[in-house]
Amino acid sequence: MRKTLIRMTVPAMILIAILAVAVIPPAGAAGTESCTKSYHVVLELGPAGVTEQAVQLVYAYNPLPVAKSGDLKAVVATAGGQPLVEFYLHDPRNQFGDVIVVDRNGTPLESRGIATRENSAVLSVRFPQQPGAASFLLYDNNGTLLKTVDLAKASDRTTWNCTPDYGIVRKNNPAPPIPFVLGGIGILAIAAGAGWYFLKKKKTGGTGE
């Protein structure tokens, strides 16, 4: 019987080891965002027009907005003026809010939404760097060009030793380690096999090896 159990256990343990090696991802293969170079453009929108405040190349991960319309339209173009990508932005001069009036007991008396137009505001835009990008163009919703920014003069702020995911350690709730899961499955398989073996021997009257 001992030899039989050994013959049942050893293959199961080998199978568990093979599955563990095949399934466990290698170290460092976790899905982390790498450091992505992006342009950072800061513009002041005022009564006299749009003033360029900063043009930088920074590390950032910024997916482009997916909205198909907005107060402002941004275009990233090549040196020849060919658009590479375009997206829409909210004009920060357009502000929205709520007015809520309550009495001294906290009972609501009035609630209404408001919209205001400020004289000036700062617009900060970040978008991924891509080959051929030479200029950033900003249009209003009527198609009027408000500002053209030369991306070639962007100051490079990507000089520090960036690490994957910006060096941030994320504490997630990990799933049970795969070796333990596979080990539990293997133990159950061995136990089931052994139980079947003993029942068969009991019915047949065998003594085993």
Secondary structure in CASP SS format (residue, H / E / C, confidence):
PFRMAT SS
TARGET T0000
AUTHOR 0000-0000-0000
METHOD secondary structure of the structure
MODEL  1
M C 1.00
R H 1.00
K H 1.00
T H 1.00
L H 1.00
I H 1.00
R H 1.00
M H 1.00
T H 1.00
V H 1.00
P H 1.00
A H 1.00
M H 1.00
I H 1.00
L H 1.00
I H 1.00
A H 1.00
I H 1.00
L H 1.00
A H 1.00
V H 1.00
A H 1.00
V H 1.00
I C 1.00
P C 1.00
P C 1.00
A C 1.00
G C 1.00
A C 1.00
A C 1.00
G C 1.00
T C 1.00
E C 1.00
S C 1.00
C C 1.00
T C 1.00
K E 1.00
S E 1.00
Y E 1.00
H E 1.00
V E 1.00
V E 1.00
L E 1.00
E E 1.00
L E 1.00
G E 1.00
P C 1.00
A C 1.00
G E 1.00
V E 1.00
T E 1.00
E E 1.00
Q E 1.00
A E 1.00
V E 1.00
Q E 1.00
L E 1.00
V E 1.00
Y E 1.00
A C 1.00
Y C 1.00
N C 1.00
P C 1.00
L C 1.00
P C 1.00
V C 1.00
A C 1.00
K C 1.00
S C 1.00
G C 1.00
D C 1.00
L E 1.00
K E 1.00
A E 1.00
V E 1.00
V E 1.00
A E 1.00
T C 1.00
A C 1.00
G C 1.00
G C 1.00
Q C 1.00
P E 1.00
L E 1.00
V E 1.00
E E 1.00
F E 1.00
Y E 1.00
L E 1.00
H C 1.00
D C 1.00
P C 1.00
R C 1.00
N E 1.00
Q E 1.00
F E 1.00
G E 1.00
D E 1.00
V E 1.00
I E 1.00
V E 1.00
V E 1.00
D C 1.00
R C 1.00
N C 1.00
G C 1.00
T C 1.00
P E 1.00
L E 1.00
E E 1.00
S E 1.00
R E 1.00
G E 1.00
I E 1.00
A E 1.00
T E 1.00
R E 1.00
E C 1.00
N C 1.00
S C 1.00
A E 1.00
V E 1.00
L E 1.00
S E 1.00
V E 1.00
R E 1.00
F E 1.00
P E 1.00
Q C 1.00
Q C 1.00
P C 1.00
G C 1.00
A C 1.00
A C 1.00
S E 1.00
F E 1.00
L E 1.00
L E 1.00
Y E 1.00
D E 1.00
N C 1.00
N C 1.00
G C 1.00
T C 1.00
L E 1.00
L E 1.00
K E 1.00
T E 1.00
V E 1.00
D E 1.00
L H 1.00
A H 1.00
K H 1.00
A C 1.00
S E 1.00
D E 1.00
R C 1.00
T C 1.00
T C 1.00
W C 1.00
N C 1.00
C C 1.00
T C 1.00
P H 1.00
D H 1.00
Y H 1.00
G H 1.00
I C 1.00
V C 1.00
R C 1.00
K C 1.00
N C 1.00
N C 1.00
P C 1.00
A C 1.00
P C 1.00
P C 1.00
I H 1.00
P H 1.00
F H 1.00
V H 1.00
L H 1.00
G H 1.00
G H 1.00
I H 1.00
G H 1.00
I H 1.00
L H 1.00
A H 1.00
I H 1.00
A H 1.00
A H 1.00
G H 1.00
A H 1.00
G H 1.00
W H 1.00
Y H 1.00
F H 1.00
L H 1.00
K H 1.00
K H 1.00
K H 1.00
K H 1.00
T H 1.00
G C 1.00
G C 1.00
T C 1.00
G C 1.00
E C 1.00
END
